[in-house]
Amino acid sequence: MLDNIEPVKLSPEQQADLERRIAKAKSLLVLDHPFFGMAVSKRELIYDYNVPTASMDGRGQMRLNPTWCFPKTVGELIFLLAHEAMHYMLCHAVRIGNRDPEAWNIAADRVINDTLINAGVGTFIQGGVTFDGARNHSTEELYSNPPDDGGGGGGGGGGIGNDIDTREHLSESEAKEIEGQAKVELIQSSKAAKAMGKLPANLERMIDEIVHVKTPWYDILERYMTNKIRSGKSWKRQNRKFISKNIYLKGKNDLPRMGPVVIAADTSGSCWEAFPVFNAHIARIMETCKPESVTVIYCDADVNHVDVFTPEDFPVQLTQRGGGGTSFIPVFDYIDEHALDPEVVVYLTDGYGDQHDFTSKHETVWLTTGTSNFPWGTVIEFDVNA
């Protein structure tokens, strides 16, 4: 079997020569491009014949295939090391979510490669994907709206290929810890490079946008929820091609939709001023993602009302109810007691409640106008006056 073929390995002399050139590439990066040099120097490097080219996992572990790397020049190795380090610095393995890995890798490679080319880092490895101006976009933007440049491919041929290693599942707490550490390293590396006068202006802007997130909360949430849109196949439309053979398969649904969504609205008195903002943006998000149903649970200290909407009811209009104290527990009790199985629970709140007293199995996004002190779930802060 082809899968059992032993990879061609370098001789000891060739391996020593490769390691010498890798060390030289690292040194030149530190001298000429200190931001990337520091990023690379902090990464654990493993020579691994089992990876096709090179890879970077979410924990910052870099793997290089010696056979693939050996023919590369020192300039190309400089580019390669900086490229892989940037995947970690930009948290690409953490940010992928439920996106298609190959398409996400292409979008990430476009951003990184254009950044490195613009900064004059090493020698671009032919076969990799490029897009002029990608450095001015986020990976999410290029994933959702890929440029029509005739490109594609994952950087095949001489390119680096699909090099974001997402095989190891990261818990939510691990992902947040990694993202926080990466931001610390971004700040440290950028300060060192800036002190030497060697931090490119566009890179400084990119780092500032990553460290100080300016994306409006509703755009973040819209991407988060759109990632969960299903493949567009449904039992409601069976595949007619196989019915005559007594084979029943899901048919294609022309309107891909999310599954059920629960929106929990904090109706305590302190949240009332946020309701017009909640209405405007939740309506837009629901219309974009087309969930099968939206269950809105109004809760202050207790659940005081529940509305259920279908796509035909959009845009959703939330109604101000309640006005008492705050408790988050009743919403999740209601979900479980009524056997709801939402794809995601979106809780609109100012964040001042009993989130430290319990947890939930349901994937939860907290949209908070106040405190961001939540020990679980995904937290998105926003300013109702922004």
Secondary structure as a PSIPRED ss2 file (coil, helix, strand):
# PSIPRED VFORMAT (PSIPRED V4.0)

   1 M C   1.000  0.000  0.000
   2 L H   0.000  1.000  0.000
   3 D H   0.000  1.000  0.000
   4 N H   0.000  1.000  0.000
   5 I C   1.000  0.000  0.000
   6 E C   1.000  0.000  0.000
   7 P C   1.000  0.000  0.000
   8 V C   1.000  0.000  0.000
   9 K C   1.000  0.000  0.000
  10 L C   1.000  0.000  0.000
  11 S C   1.000  0.000  0.000
  12 P H   0.000  1.000  0.000
  13 E H   0.000  1.000  0.000
  14 Q H   0.000  1.000  0.000
  15 Q H   0.000  1.000  0.000
  16 A H   0.000  1.000  0.000
  17 D H   0.000  1.000  0.000
  18 L H   0.000  1.000  0.000
  19 E H   0.000  1.000  0.000
  20 R H   0.000  1.000  0.000
  21 R H   0.000  1.000  0.000
  22 I H   0.000  1.000  0.000
  23 A H   0.000  1.000  0.000
  24 K H   0.000  1.000  0.000
  25 A H   0.000  1.000  0.000
  26 K H   0.000  1.000  0.000
  27 S H   0.000  1.000  0.000
  28 L H   0.000  1.000  0.000
  29 L H   0.000  1.000  0.000
  30 V H   0.000  1.000  0.000
  31 L H   0.000  1.000  0.000
  32 D H   0.000  1.000  0.000
  33 H C   1.000  0.000  0.000
  34 P H   0.000  1.000  0.000
  35 F H   0.000  1.000  0.000
  36 F H   0.000  1.000  0.000
  37 G H   0.000  1.000  0.000
  38 M H   0.000  1.000  0.000
  39 A H   0.000  1.000  0.000
  40 V H   0.000  1.000  0.000
  41 S H   0.000  1.000  0.000
  42 K C   1.000  0.000  0.000
  43 R C   1.000  0.000  0.000
  44 E E   0.000  0.000  1.000
  45 L E   0.000  0.000  1.000
  46 I E   0.000  0.000  1.000
  47 Y E   0.000  0.000  1.000
  48 D C   1.000  0.000  0.000
  49 Y C   1.000  0.000  0.000
  50 N C   1.000  0.000  0.000
  51 V C   1.000  0.000  0.000
  52 P C   1.000  0.000  0.000
  53 T C   1.000  0.000  0.000
  54 A E   0.000  0.000  1.000
  55 S E   0.000  0.000  1.000
  56 M E   0.000  0.000  1.000
  57 D E   0.000  0.000  1.000
  58 G C   1.000  0.000  0.000
  59 R C   1.000  0.000  0.000
  60 G C   1.000  0.000  0.000
  61 Q E   0.000  0.000  1.000
  62 M E   0.000  0.000  1.000
  63 R E   0.000  0.000  1.000
  64 L E   0.000  0.000  1.000
  65 N C   1.000  0.000  0.000
  66 P H   0.000  1.000  0.000
  67 T H   0.000  1.000  0.000
  68 W H   0.000  1.000  0.000
  69 C H   0.000  1.000  0.000
  70 F C   1.000  0.000  0.000
  71 P C   1.000  0.000  0.000
  72 K C   1.000  0.000  0.000
  73 T C   1.000  0.000  0.000
  74 V H   0.000  1.000  0.000
  75 G H   0.000  1.000  0.000
  76 E H   0.000  1.000  0.000
  77 L H   0.000  1.000  0.000
  78 I H   0.000  1.000  0.000
  79 F H   0.000  1.000  0.000
  80 L H   0.000  1.000  0.000
  81 L H   0.000  1.000  0.000
  82 A H   0.000  1.000  0.000
  83 H H   0.000  1.000  0.000
  84 E H   0.000  1.000  0.000
  85 A H   0.000  1.000  0.000
  86 M H   0.000  1.000  0.000
  87 H H   0.000  1.000  0.000
  88 Y H   0.000  1.000  0.000
  89 M H   0.000  1.000  0.000
  90 L C   1.000  0.000  0.000
  91 C C   1.000  0.000  0.000
  92 H H   0.000  1.000  0.000
  93 A H   0.000  1.000  0.000
  94 V H   0.000  1.000  0.000
  95 R H   0.000  1.000  0.000
  96 I C   1.000  0.000  0.000
  97 G C   1.000  0.000  0.000
  98 N C   1.000  0.000  0.000
  99 R C   1.000  0.000  0.000
 100 D C   1.000  0.000  0.000
 101 P H   0.000  1.000  0.000
 102 E H   0.000  1.000  0.000
 103 A H   0.000  1.000  0.000
 104 W H   0.000  1.000  0.000
 105 N H   0.000  1.000  0.000
 106 I H   0.000  1.000  0.000
 107 A H   0.000  1.000  0.000
 108 A H   0.000  1.000  0.000
 109 D H   0.000  1.000  0.000
 110 R H   0.000  1.000  0.000
 111 V H   0.000  1.000  0.000
 112 I H   0.000  1.000  0.000
 113 N H   0.000  1.000  0.000
 114 D H   0.000  1.000  0.000
 115 T H   0.000  1.000  0.000
 116 L H   0.000  1.000  0.000
 117 I H   0.000  1.000  0.000
 118 N H   0.000  1.000  0.000
 119 A H   0.000  1.000  0.000
 120 G C   1.000  0.000  0.000
 121 V C   1.000  0.000  0.000
 122 G C   1.000  0.000  0.000
 123 T C   1.000  0.000  0.000
 124 F C   1.000  0.000  0.000
 125 I C   1.000  0.000  0.000
 126 Q C   1.000  0.000  0.000
 127 G C   1.000  0.000  0.000
 128 G C   1.000  0.000  0.000
 129 V C   1.000  0.000  0.000
 130 T C   1.000  0.000  0.000
 131 F C   1.000  0.000  0.000
 132 D C   1.000  0.000  0.000
 133 G C   1.000  0.000  0.000
 134 A H   0.000  1.000  0.000
 135 R H   0.000  1.000  0.000
 136 N H   0.000  1.000  0.000
 137 H C   1.000  0.000  0.000
 138 S C   1.000  0.000  0.000
 139 T H   0.000  1.000  0.000
 140 E H   0.000  1.000  0.000
 141 E H   0.000  1.000  0.000
 142 L H   0.000  1.000  0.000
 143 Y H   0.000  1.000  0.000
 144 S H   0.000  1.000  0.000
 145 N C   1.000  0.000  0.000
 146 P C   1.000  0.000  0.000
 147 P C   1.000  0.000  0.000
 148 D C   1.000  0.000  0.000
 149 D C   1.000  0.000  0.000
 150 G C   1.000  0.000  0.000
 151 G C   1.000  0.000  0.000
 152 G C   1.000  0.000  0.000
 153 G C   1.000  0.000  0.000
 154 G C   1.000  0.000  0.000
 155 G C   1.000  0.000  0.000
 156 G C   1.000  0.000  0.000
 157 G C   1.000  0.000  0.000
 158 G C   1.000  0.000  0.000
 159 G C   1.000  0.000  0.000
 160 I C   1.000  0.000  0.000
 161 G C   1.000  0.000  0.000
 162 N C   1.000  0.000  0.000
 163 D C   1.000  0.000  0.000
 164 I E   0.000  0.000  1.000
 165 D E   0.000  0.000  1.000
 166 T C   1.000  0.000  0.000
 167 R C   1.000  0.000  0.000
 168 E C   1.000  0.000  0.000
 169 H C   1.000  0.000  0.000
 170 L C   1.000  0.000  0.000
 171 S C   1.000  0.000  0.000
 172 E H   0.000  1.000  0.000
 173 S H   0.000  1.000  0.000
 174 E H   0.000  1.000  0.000
 175 A H   0.000  1.000  0.000
 176 K H   0.000  1.000  0.000
 177 E H   0.000  1.000  0.000
 178 I H   0.000  1.000  0.000
 179 E H   0.000  1.000  0.000
 180 G H   0.000  1.000  0.000
 181 Q H   0.000  1.000  0.000
 182 A H   0.000  1.000  0.000
 183 K H   0.000  1.000  0.000
 184 V H   0.000  1.000  0.000
 185 E H   0.000  1.000  0.000
 186 L H   0.000  1.000  0.000
 187 I H   0.000  1.000  0.000
 188 Q H   0.000  1.000  0.000
 189 S H   0.000  1.000  0.000
 190 S H   0.000  1.000  0.000
 191 K H   0.000  1.000  0.000
 192 A H   0.000  1.000  0.000
 193 A H   0.000  1.000  0.000
 194 K H   0.000  1.000  0.000
 195 A H   0.000  1.000  0.000
 196 M C   1.000  0.000  0.000
 197 G C   1.000  0.000  0.000
 198 K C   1.000  0.000  0.000
 199 L C   1.000  0.000  0.000
 200 P C   1.000  0.000  0.000
 201 A H   0.000  1.000  0.000
 202 N H   0.000  1.000  0.000
 203 L H   0.000  1.000  0.000
 204 E H   0.000  1.000  0.000
 205 R H   0.000  1.000  0.000
 206 M H   0.000  1.000  0.000
 207 I H   0.000  1.000  0.000
 208 D H   0.000  1.000  0.000
 209 E H   0.000  1.000  0.000
 210 I H   0.000  1.000  0.000
 211 V H   0.000  1.000  0.000
 212 H C   1.000  0.000  0.000
 213 V C   1.000  0.000  0.000
 214 K C   1.000  0.000  0.000
 215 T C   1.000  0.000  0.000
 216 P C   1.000  0.000  0.000
 217 W H   0.000  1.000  0.000
 218 Y H   0.000  1.000  0.000
 219 D H   0.000  1.000  0.000
 220 I H   0.000  1.000  0.000
 221 L H   0.000  1.000  0.000
 222 E H   0.000  1.000  0.000
 223 R H   0.000  1.000  0.000
 224 Y H   0.000  1.000  0.000
 225 M H   0.000  1.000  0.000
 226 T H   0.000  1.000  0.000
 227 N C   1.000  0.000  0.000
 228 K C   1.000  0.000  0.000
 229 I C   1.000  0.000  0.000
 230 R C   1.000  0.000  0.000
 231 S C   1.000  0.000  0.000
 232 G C   1.000  0.000  0.000
 233 K E   0.000  0.000  1.000
 234 S E   0.000  0.000  1.000
 235 W E   0.000  0.000  1.000
 236 K E   0.000  0.000  1.000
 237 R E   0.000  0.000  1.000
 238 Q E   0.000  0.000  1.000
 239 N C   1.000  0.000  0.000
 240 R H   0.000  1.000  0.000
 241 K H   0.000  1.000  0.000
 242 F H   0.000  1.000  0.000
 243 I H   0.000  1.000  0.000
 244 S H   0.000  1.000  0.000
 245 K H   0.000  1.000  0.000
 246 N C   1.000  0.000  0.000
 247 I C   1.000  0.000  0.000
 248 Y C   1.000  0.000  0.000
 249 L C   1.000  0.000  0.000
 250 K E   0.000  0.000  1.000
 251 G E   0.000  0.000  1.000
 252 K E   0.000  0.000  1.000
 253 N C   1.000  0.000  0.000
 254 D C   1.000  0.000  0.000
 255 L C   1.000  0.000  0.000
 256 P C   1.000  0.000  0.000
 257 R C   1.000  0.000  0.000
 258 M C   1.000  0.000  0.000
 259 G C   1.000  0.000  0.000
 260 P C   1.000  0.000  0.000
 261 V E   0.000  0.000  1.000
 262 V E   0.000  0.000  1.000
 263 I E   0.000  0.000  1.000
 264 A E   0.000  0.000  1.000
 265 A E   0.000  0.000  1.000
 266 D E   0.000  0.000  1.000
 267 T C   1.000  0.000  0.000
 268 S C   1.000  0.000  0.000
 269 G H   0.000  1.000  0.000
 270 S H   0.000  1.000  0.000
 271 C H   0.000  1.000  0.000
 272 W H   0.000  1.000  0.000
 273 E H   0.000  1.000  0.000
 274 A H   0.000  1.000  0.000
 275 F H   0.000  1.000  0.000
 276 P H   0.000  1.000  0.000
 277 V H   0.000  1.000  0.000
 278 F H   0.000  1.000  0.000
 279 N H   0.000  1.000  0.000
 280 A H   0.000  1.000  0.000
 281 H H   0.000  1.000  0.000
 282 I H   0.000  1.000  0.000
 283 A H   0.000  1.000  0.000
 284 R H   0.000  1.000  0.000
 285 I H   0.000  1.000  0.000
 286 M H   0.000  1.000  0.000
 287 E H   0.000  1.000  0.000
 288 T H   0.000  1.000  0.000
 289 C H   0.000  1.000  0.000
 290 K C   1.000  0.000  0.000
 291 P C   1.000  0.000  0.000
 292 E C   1.000  0.000  0.000
 293 S C   1.000  0.000  0.000
 294 V E   0.000  0.000  1.000
 295 T E   0.000  0.000  1.000
 296 V E   0.000  0.000  1.000
 297 I E   0.000  0.000  1.000
 298 Y E   0.000  0.000  1.000
 299 C E   0.000  0.000  1.000
 300 D C   1.000  0.000  0.000
 301 A C   1.000  0.000  0.000
 302 D C   1.000  0.000  0.000
 303 V E   0.000  0.000  1.000
 304 N E   0.000  0.000  1.000
 305 H E   0.000  0.000  1.000
 306 V E   0.000  0.000  1.000
 307 D E   0.000  0.000  1.000
 308 V E   0.000  0.000  1.000
 309 F E   0.000  0.000  1.000
 310 T C   1.000  0.000  0.000
 311 P H   0.000  1.000  0.000
 312 E H   0.000  1.000  0.000
 313 D H   0.000  1.000  0.000
 314 F C   1.000  0.000  0.000
 315 P C   1.000  0.000  0.000
 316 V C   1.000  0.000  0.000
 317 Q C   1.000  0.000  0.000
 318 L C   1.000  0.000  0.000
 319 T C   1.000  0.000  0.000
 320 Q C   1.000  0.000  0.000
 321 R C   1.000  0.000  0.000
 322 G C   1.000  0.000  0.000
 323 G C   1.000  0.000  0.000
 324 G C   1.000  0.000  0.000
 325 G C   1.000  0.000  0.000
 326 T C   1.000  0.000  0.000
 327 S C   1.000  0.000  0.000
 328 F C   1.000  0.000  0.000
 329 I H   0.000  1.000  0.000
 330 P H   0.000  1.000  0.000
 331 V H   0.000  1.000  0.000
 332 F H   0.000  1.000  0.000
 333 D H   0.000  1.000  0.000
 334 Y H   0.000  1.000  0.000
 335 I H   0.000  1.000  0.000
 336 D H   0.000  1.000  0.000
 337 E H   0.000  1.000  0.000
 338 H C   1.000  0.000  0.000
 339 A C   1.000  0.000  0.000
 340 L C   1.000  0.000  0.000
 341 D C   1.000  0.000  0.000
 342 P C   1.000  0.000  0.000
 343 E C   1.000  0.000  0.000
 344 V E   0.000  0.000  1.000
 345 V E   0.000  0.000  1.000
 346 V E   0.000  0.000  1.000
 347 Y E   0.000  0.000  1.000
 348 L E   0.000  0.000  1.000
 349 T E   0.000  0.000  1.000
 350 D C   1.000  0.000  0.000
 351 G C   1.000  0.000  0.000
 352 Y C   1.000  0.000  0.000
 353 G C   1.000  0.000  0.000
 354 D C   1.000  0.000  0.000
 355 Q H   0.000  1.000  0.000
 356 H H   0.000  1.000  0.000
 357 D H   0.000  1.000  0.000
 358 F C   1.000  0.000  0.000
 359 T C   1.000  0.000  0.000
 360 S C   1.000  0.000  0.000
 361 K C   1.000  0.000  0.000
 362 H C   1.000  0.000  0.000
 363 E C   1.000  0.000  0.000
 364 T E   0.000  0.000  1.000
 365 V E   0.000  0.000  1.000
 366 W E   0.000  0.000  1.000
 367 L E   0.000  0.000  1.000
 368 T E   0.000  0.000  1.000
 369 T C   1.000  0.000  0.000
 370 G C   1.000  0.000  0.000
 371 T C   1.000  0.000  0.000
 372 S C   1.000  0.000  0.000
 373 N C   1.000  0.000  0.000
 374 F C   1.000  0.000  0.000
 375 P C   1.000  0.000  0.000
 376 W C   1.000  0.000  0.000
 377 G C   1.000  0.000  0.000
 378 T E   0.000  0.000  1.000
 379 V E   0.000  0.000  1.000
 380 I E   0.000  0.000  1.000
 381 E E   0.000  0.000  1.000
 382 F C   1.000  0.000  0.000
 383 D C   1.000  0.000  0.000
 384 V C   1.000  0.000  0.000
 385 N C   1.000  0.000  0.000
 386 A C   1.000  0.000  0.000
